[in-house]
Amino acid sequence: MSTNISIDAVLQWYDVPAFSHADALGIGEIPDRTMQVWYQRGHLALMQMTSPGRGKRRKYTLAQLLYLSYMRRLTFLSIPVAQASTIASVFLPVRTFLDASGSPVTRSEVAPILPALEVGQDPDCDRKVYGLVYRHIDGQWTNRVATVDEFEAWGGLLGWVTQCVLDDMVLVCDLGRMTRTVLAGAMRTSRWPPRGE
């Protein structure tokens, strides 16, 4: 199955709760026990992920699948779970479910992550989109999404890391690749596109 998908289709289903708990675990490569601990400790509340109650099935949106994958990757990079949750939520803005009008998410609503979504939609794209987490010399942390083009003035990403005034701490995630993996996993489920399409 091709993983090529239009950005409009991604945006249309970005905040539709259509994926099962098993889908979320499989796509995000997260052990069930890890997910349960994240729920119990409130780490998933930033993306409006709360336990629906005993005996009720959890449903996940595409945005939440992306968030879980980003968060999991950050924990692999030794970032504590609470901070990984915050960083992943900054990378991935979400419309509140109470405010959702039923209309598809717009490009402006997902502007911070749009470069990763655009790269993620095309399996043949060789552009890179990075999630950067770094600390300035004054101790202030910054996290943002950046394309490889932004580093040309410094001779690439490594040049930027060595020439900027940073405090020896830079973590780089390939958000484009992670986004592509999540979109491919979502498309492999029987829920893509979500029912109603």
N, C-alpha and C positions, 0 to 999 in steps of 0.2 A: 504494500500500500504506500502510495506517495505521501510524504509529509508536507507537501506544498499546500498552503491554505491562504486564503485572502485575509488581509488585515481587517477587512470589514466583517468577515465571519468571526474572527477572533473577538472583535469589539462587540458584536451582537450577542455573543454568549459569555462575555467576560464576567458578568455578575449574575448569571443564572445558576441556581443551585441544582445541578443535574448529575453530579458524580457521587458515587457511593463512598462509604468509608474504606472499603476494600480497594476501590480505584485510587483513592488518595494515598493509601499506604503503598500500593504498587508503583504508582507513577512517581511518588516522592522518595521511594526506596527507604521508607521509615518503618522501623519495627513497631508493631501495635503497642507494645508496652511503653515505648518512648512517647508515642502520640498520647497515650492515656496520661502519662506524667505531665506532659505539656498542658493538657486540658486541666488537670487537677491543680496545677500551680498557677494557672491563669496566664500562661505565656501566649496563648492564642487569642486572647480577648482583643488585641489591637486590630485584628482582621474580622472582628465580630464573630468569632468562632467560639461558641459556648456549647456546653452539653445540652441537647434538646430535652433531656429528662429520661428517666428510666423507661426502657421499652420502645423508645422512639429512635428511628434511624437518622443518622447524621447525613446531611447532603452538603456537598462542597461545590463552590463555583470554580471556574477556570482561574480567576484571580487568586482564590485561596490555594489552589493546587500550585500555582507559581510561587506564592508566598511560602508554602511549606517546603518546597524544593530549595528556594533561596536560603531559608532559615536552616535547613538541614546542612547545606553546603557550608554556611558560616560556622556552624558548630563543628564541622570537620576541620575547620581552620583554627580551632581552639578558642573561638569566641564564646563566652558564657551564653547560655540559652536566653536569658532575659535580654541581653544586649543584641543577640542575633535576631530576636523577635522584633526589637525596635528598628534595627538596621533594615531588615527585610521589609518591614512595613513602610519605611521611607522610600525604599526602592520601588515599592509597589502600592501606589495610592488606591484607595477603594472608595466607592460611593456607598454611603450608608444605605442599608436595605430599607430603612424607613423612608428615605428620600427618593429611592428608585421609583421612577415613574413607569417602568415597564419598557421604556425606550432603550435602545442600545447605548452603551457607553460611547462617549465622543472621544476623538483623538486628544482634545485639550484636557479632558479629565484624566487621561493616562499619559500625559506629556512626559513625565520623568522616565517612564519605562518604555515609551513608544519605540525608541531605537532598538531595544532588545526584542520587542514584539515583531518589528519589521524584519530583523535579521532572523528571528526564530521561525517566521512563516515560510522561509525559502531554504530548503535543504541544500541547495547548491551555492548559497551565498557564502563568500569568503570574508565578508566584513566582520570585524570584531567589535563587540560592545562589552565594556567592562563595568563591573560594579566595584567601585573603589571605596575602601575604608582606610582612612589615614589620620595620623595625629600630627598637628603642627607643633613647632618648637615651643609654643606657649602652652601646650597641653590640650588645646581644643581639638576635638574629634570632628571629622567631616566624613560624610558618606554621600556618594552621588553616582550617577550613571554617566559614563563617558564613552564616546566613540574613539576609535583608533586615530581618526583624523585630528582630534584635539591635541595629540601628542607630537604632531609633525614638527612643530617649532622647536621641540627639544630633542629631536632625532629619535622619537619613539617613546614607548612607555618606560623603558629602562632609563633613558635619558631624563625623563620627567622625574622619576623617582630619585635619581641621584642629584639632580640640579635644584630641585625645589627645597624649600626650608621645611623639612619634615623631621620628626623625632624618631628616626629609625624604625618606624612602624607603619608599614603599608601592606594591606591585604588586597589582593586582586582576584575577583571572580569573573569568569567568562559568562556573563548573563545571557549573551546570545546563544551560546551552546546549551545552557541549562533551560532556557526558554524553548529552544527547538526540541529538546528531549521531552519536556512536559507536553508540548503541543502534539508531538508524535504519540506519546502515551495516551493522551486524551482521545486522539483520533482512533486509536486501536480499540477503545471501549465501544460497547454497543450504545453508549449514551451520546456519541458525537455524530452528527449534531444533536443537541438535546431535543427531546420529543417536542413536537409543536412546529418543527421546521418543515 
